[in-house]
Amino acid sequence: MFGRRGAPAPAAPVVREAPVIEEPPPLALILDRFCLAYQGSFCSVCSERCPAGGAITVEQGKPRVNPDFCTGCKICHDVCPAPKNAVFLVSRKPRQGMVVRPTDPTPT
C-alpha cells in the first residue's frame, strides 16, 4: 500500500491492449492445372475428407469449392495427393482491385 516513508506507492502502469482484428478464415481454391481430376485421373480425396458438408463437391469428376460453405480448415490442402498441391488457400479479405461478390444480393 505505502512506499517508503509512508508515501503512497506509485500506481501500476496502465497497459492498453491492441484491439484484436479477426481475419476471416482462408478460402480453398483448386487450381485445375495441378489437380489430378482435371488431368484425366479419378481423384476425389479433397471432397471425401472435407469436414464441411457441401464445401467441396465433385461435378463431372472434377472438384469444385463452394465458398459459402468452406470453413478454411486446410484439410483439403493437407490431403491433396497431386505431385504439386492443387489446393491453395487464399485470404477472403478484400484487397484493392478485387471484385467482391455481394453476400446478400438484394432483389431488384
C-alpha positions in Angstrom: 0.0 0.0 0.0 2.5 2.5 1.1 6.0 3.0 -0.3 9.0 4.4 1.6 8.5 6.8 4.4 4.7 6.5 4.4 4.2 7.9 0.9 1.6 6.1 -1.3 3.0 3.6 -3.6 3.1 4.6 -7.3 0.2 3.3 -9.4 0.8 0.4 -11.7 1.3 1.5 -15.3 -1.8 1.2 -17.5 -1.3 -1.4 -20.2 -3.5 -1.0 -23.2 -4.0 -4.0 -25.4 -4.3 -3.5 -29.1 -7.7 -4.3 -30.5 -8.0 -7.8 -31.9 -8.8 -7.8 -35.5 -10.2 -11.1 -36.6 -9.3 -12.1 -40.1 -11.9 -14.1 -42.0 -10.8 -17.8 -42.5 -9.0 -18.5 -45.7 -10.8 -19.9 -48.7 -9.6 -23.0 -50.6 -9.1 -22.8 -54.3 -8.4 -25.7 -56.6 -6.0 -25.0 -59.4 -7.0 -27.2 -62.3 -3.5 -27.3 -63.8 -2.3 -29.2 -60.8 -5.5 -31.2 -59.9 -5.3 -34.9 -60.8 -9.1 -34.9 -61.6 -8.6 -32.1 -64.2 -5.8 -34.1 -65.7 -7.9 -37.1 -66.5 -7.3 -39.2 -63.4 -10.0 -40.0 -60.9 -9.4 -38.2 -57.6 -11.9 -37.0 -55.1 -9.8 -37.1 -51.9 -10.3 -33.4 -51.1 -14.1 -33.7 -51.2 -14.1 -37.0 -49.3 -12.0 -35.7 -46.4 -13.6 -32.3 -46.2 -15.5 -32.0 -42.8 -17.7 -29.1 -44.0 -20.6 -30.6 -45.8 -21.1 -29.2 -49.3 -17.8 -27.2 -49.3 -16.2 -29.3 -52.0 -18.5 -31.0 -54.5 -17.5 -33.2 -57.4 -19.3 -32.5 -60.6 -18.5 -34.5 -63.8 -15.5 -36.0 -61.9 -13.9 -32.6 -61.0 -13.9 -31.0 -57.6 -15.3 -27.5 -57.0 -15.2 -25.4 -53.9 -18.3 -23.7 -52.7 -17.0 -20.6 -50.9 -20.3 -20.2 -48.9 -19.6 -23.5 -47.1 -15.7 -23.5 -47.0 -14.5 -23.0 -43.4 -10.8 -22.6 -44.3 -9.8 -25.7 -42.2 -7.0 -26.6 -44.6 -7.7 -30.3 -44.5 -8.2 -30.4 -48.3 -4.7 -28.8 -48.7 -3.1 -31.3 -46.4 -4.6 -34.4 -48.1 -4.2 -33.4 -51.8 -2.2 -36.3 -53.4 -1.2 -34.3 -56.5 2.6 -34.0 -57.0 2.2 -30.2 -56.9 -0.5 -29.5 -54.4 -3.6 -28.4 -56.3 -5.3 -26.8 -53.3 -4.3 -23.2 -52.4 -5.6 -21.2 -49.5 -6.3 -17.5 -50.2 -7.4 -14.7 -48.0 -11.1 -13.7 -48.1 -10.1 -10.2 -47.1 -11.0 -7.9 -50.0 -8.0 -6.1 -51.5 -7.8 -3.1 -53.8 -8.8 -4.1 -57.3 -10.7 -7.2 -56.3 -14.2 -7.8 -57.5 -16.3 -8.7 -54.4 -19.4 -10.8 -54.8 -22.2 -9.5 -52.5 -23.1 -12.0 -49.8 -26.7 -11.0 -49.7 -28.0 -9.8 -53.1 -31.0 -7.6 -52.9 -33.8 -8.2 -55.3 -34.3 -5.5 -57.9 
